[in-house]
Amino acid sequence: MDIARINEVLNNKEKVDIFYNERPVWIQEVSNNSIAKIGFVDNFEEKDVYITDLYERNLQQQEWL
């Protein structure tokens, strides 16, 4: 992911599935255009990660596999 896509996701009401290390996350904030504070959907853990390590899973592609 890049900062432009992160901003698009944060400023849009559309639901987007974002992952970090195969775990679903939500983005809490972005600092200095390269680090995002994320929260994991499956527990209360929070972590600062590089936004380039975040990714979207293409659900349409997976349906065809």
Buried (B, 14 or more C-beta within 10 A) or exposed (E): BEBEBBEEBEEEEEEEEBBBEEBEBEBEEBEEEEEBEBEBEEEEEEBEBEBEEBBEEEEEEEEEE
